[in-house]
């Protein structure tokens, strides 16, 4: 097998499942191979899925069929997913340039650009089989390439209807936009000394703590921030905070900045608005040197409708990469929908994943808009009640579903430490089970109901009316055996039309009353205490991974609004005010310190990697929640005014407990009401389903984490 271009991860032919094949093996012909994948584990965990066993088998058979066809037609998925080495433009050993495109509906293709003074007809492509077009440009007389690094190109497409269209190669690696231009330009990227990664990829962590970030807003300045700014100014903060993974948004090139990166125009290009490809590579390399993995927020669920600088109508037809309308259009997103049954679309999208892994050394992906992909109705006007019939049958788009299975199988086979995360609001069963079980193969799914619940509570309920049981249900309501990433707020909760949790809690008081030089007023006191408690409860109870959106760790005071016509192209809200954090007398640094120590405490005790918590107390009147996880005891008193002396709580492991994290500590903006030298000894008195109990003092609006001093927590 060829050595990958990115040396920071060697390719290993390790099959995900015993009966799955990889690109180097011959597909077994036995019927048993096709019809008997390892469903037993999945069906034993959830016997209700037994009624849909045929659906799981059919999905698996479709996956096997795709793998077989890839083996027969392309020599396996290894070569198929390296198609970025063939398509687009490539410099050959003799410095000739090889160009290749797929434009099945085109009548003729030409290449134009700076190299030929924009002559529209001097350099025609040659038509090949299956809608492919090729062109070879010999080197100049001095043996240098005919197209210089950093010069502009266009593909000229002549259609059967006589149109002449100017297009950007779908495989273009770099685009820029001139200051006064609306349209992005394809710029040939072939630097004489490309960036070479130095540091190896980190190993996949057992406890995943994700820092979700947007490079462009990662500065207090009212401008688009750069990859370099992120590398020098933000990465050290992420490392200090204890996050071991970054999820980068809006990296894939998008012409409209205010789309937040979700209207992709060029799938192989890292957005030039933040800098060069080499600067992004350096960002990832430096993150790796810190032991931090980097995930790409990948958008394969739809594409921008742009034609001159997008994929839409590349060859003049209304299909090409997409289904023809109406199936190929998303009515709410005003975007185009891929045809996942098309061989060349599979080549394009699977190679796109491989490109980001190989060229940039990303460590995995957060797949956006999975719900839209999985169902023909795209989730539009459809609620999901949890009835299993909603996840099977004719409403499921099995072309899309099998594409996701194929993508996960290939990624996890080639990169065993790769992480994939699904953004799905429907709750599709087996999303995070192996493809050999008939699952989709994701490592994690986002627990999307949790942040919505916190916003709803803060919008609609007084503190004394919080329904403790409902909160616990939302935080623990996830499929057994499928890992979830919990979060109190992501970018969705910060966009215009909503507010950050801190802003819901403290609103305009954040502008005038966050100084630690004066006593806290009631609004700030409540906000700071609840902000910490909400985050810790979500962290400890909500999933097997945790996510924070850039700036929210220190209670970012404002929403997100990108420059657009409606706000007079203002960058005021398209930034993160790290200057607030660096002002010592403001209380933002107290929230930051709590977030940091929350992550560091988890790193020591490993509750995210442990089985789900056992909730022993959910007291509606007292507003008290108690649970233990990973032999760590969590105690929350959400009551706005009542503190409790000698409050009995259940705990499983006997021994001596001490406070390891205390939201009421002065360092975190608390009131310092607890003595951290106190030793809590268990009583041999069962309580609330636990074998032992403790008597503790829990002040109002306080959360504490206690660990057993007699247990070795190495995990």
Secondary structure, DSSP 8 states (H G I E B T S, - for coil): ----S-TTS------SSTT---TTS-----HHHHH--S-HHHHHH-GGGGGGHHHHHHHHHHHHHHHHHHHHHHSSHHHHTTGGGTSEEEE-TTS-EEEEEE-TTEEEEEEEEGGGTT-SSSSB-EE-GGGEEEEEE---TTSS-SS-TT-EEEEEEEETTS-EEEE--TT---EE--TT-SS-EEE----TT-----S------SSEEEEEEEGGG-SSSSS---HHHIIIIIHHHHHHHT--EEEEES-EE-S-GGGTT-S-SEEEEE-GGG--HHHHHHHHHHHHHTT-EEEEEE--S-B---STTSSTTTTSSS-TTB--TTTTEETTTTEE-B-TT-HHHHHHHHHHHHHHHHHS---EEEETTHHHHHBTTTTTT----S-GGGGSSTTB-HHHHHHHHHHHHHHHHH-TT-EEEE--SS--TTTTS-GGGTS---SEEE-HHHHHHHHHHHHH--GGG--HHHHHHHHH-S-TTS-EEE-S--GGGGBTTS--HHHHHHTTHHHHS-BTTS---HHHHHHHHHHHHHHHHHHHHS-SEEEEETTGGGT--S-B--S-GGGTT--TTSS--HHHHT-TTBTHHHHHHHHHHHHHHHHHH-STTS---EEEEEETTTTEEEEEETTEEEEEE--SS--EEEEEEEESS-SEEEEEEETTSGGGT----S-TT--EE-BS--BTTBSEEEEEEE-TTEEEEEEETTS----
